[in-house]
Amino acid sequence: MTFKEFAKKVSEFETPKVKKYIYESPDKGKTIYRREFNNYNKREKIMEMISLFDYLGHAAGPELGLKVATAAGKAGVMKETKKLNHKGWDKNVNLYPKSFLDLYFKGGGLNEGTNGKQLLKG
């Protein structure tokens, strides 16, 4: 096969289309969605930020809160805070990615060598 024949065959291949995404958060960053550019019908939840109280269904207490915060810091997991004023509690609480809390509490292999990129893959 000559170079011209090869070049003609290659030019007939379809070029792969690169998908472009828009990232949106209707609740100021607590939940993040992704959708394809110009596609308003389908969106995918990427990350949900949640407090220990919301995750566990009860107050975690300072000891457990410190353990979770330490593990998140060692793993490089991003956290956020929000002001909570509820039944005498008027302080900031930490929010963590739900995927991180799943790994921490359900024994998903969370250890000091795990980094945030590994934790947040879907």
URMOHU-V994323 format. One record per helix or strand of 3 or more residues. SS is the DSSP state (A for helix, B for strand). FROM is the first residue (numbers start at 1). TO is the last residue. If there is no record, write none. Layout:
[[SS/FROM/TO] [SS/FROM/TO]]
This chain:
[[A/3/11] [B/21/24] [B/31/36] [B/44/51] [A/52/56] [A/62/75] [B/79/86] [B/89/97] [A/98/105] [A/116/119]]
